[in-house]
């Protein structure tokens, strides 16, 4: 997979149990965990300028 030049990747370390719960939440929204994380971060930054 190639990341576009206007995108950036970073790693977040969390507990396995928390990640599993997060994946379940993403599945309920028909998203991948990374897509949901991206949306949450984007929304947070946009709402806290």
Protein Blocks (a to p, Z undefined) as FASTA:
>chain_A
ZZdfkbccddddddfklmmmmmmmmmmnopafklmmmmmmmmmmmmmZZ
